[in-house]
Amino acid sequence: MTRPKLLVTRHLPEAVEARAARDYAAALNPYDVPWTRDSLVAAAEGAAGLLCAAGDPLDAGTIQALPATVKIIATFSVGTDHIALDAAKARGIAIANTPDVLSVATAEIAMLLVMMAARRASEAEALIRARAWAGWAPTQLMGVTLEGKRLGILGMGRIGRELAQMARGFGMQIHYRNRSRLTPELEQGAVFHGEDDAFLGAIDILSMHIPGGAATRHWLNAERIGRMRPGSIVVNTGRGSTVDDVALCAALGSGHIRAAGLDVFDGEPKIHPGYLGAPNVSLLPHLGSATIETRDAMGFLALDNLDALLLRGEAVPNRVV
Ligand code: DGY
């Protein structure tokens, strides 16, 4: 049987590429150079499927220009905001993602950023690297204790719930803002908030886990920041577009927001210059799912999605549209 052509847009973990090459006529991207729209469309010639990743330029124009052979795009991510879903739907191209397998790894990065922000870890490390540390001092670089603090989780899906579980181990109280209230089994005593103002006013630390896209753009704006308690902390491991960088930088400068921890950025890899000069921000380069175990699992799940349709003619397990 002829193996279907699969275009793999980015360099993926070795075991994932090996499986792709075993089961498909796979066009790999060993140099990991991001595609332009034209080069991606040209490379997709004759492909039945695409295995793409966050950051690939799959806007409406690219989707419309893809060859008619393309039946499915499986993304190596849970987020799908880099894909024009409506355009894919209009062309009958299935889109599938990789939910669940990255929840623990992403929650770990959120917890890491909560701790880095609360304990001023980036500022402290910079002091040592600048060879400016003069030794232990009673009032040097004091942060805040996590025990007893109210952690507000915006978006209580799998990642938010994993974070809640970790934070309980630190003695934190969990509040959450979600479209709908969870069952008591999933809630595990967390306090549900049905509207933004009460949620933001009730918490000491905000951890953001909402998807990107037009509906959530700049959700954290100057007005909502103003509703937060003075001295609060903001952490974002969801999508950078959900934060108004100008407003957050201003609040970090005034001290209304004590510290922030950011793993995602609006228009990344571009970073708002206000963050680069702010000592009270910890910055990570979109590492949420970046563990060896998780990246393998994401790749295998993306291939499972492709295999269902392209190798067995079955329904796609994690189909988004
Ligand atoms: C995702 O899966 O959406 C991450 O942001 C990329 O790993």
Residues whose N, C-alpha, C, O or C-beta is under 5 A from the ligand:
A	BS01	DGY	A54 F76 S77 V78 G79 G238 S289
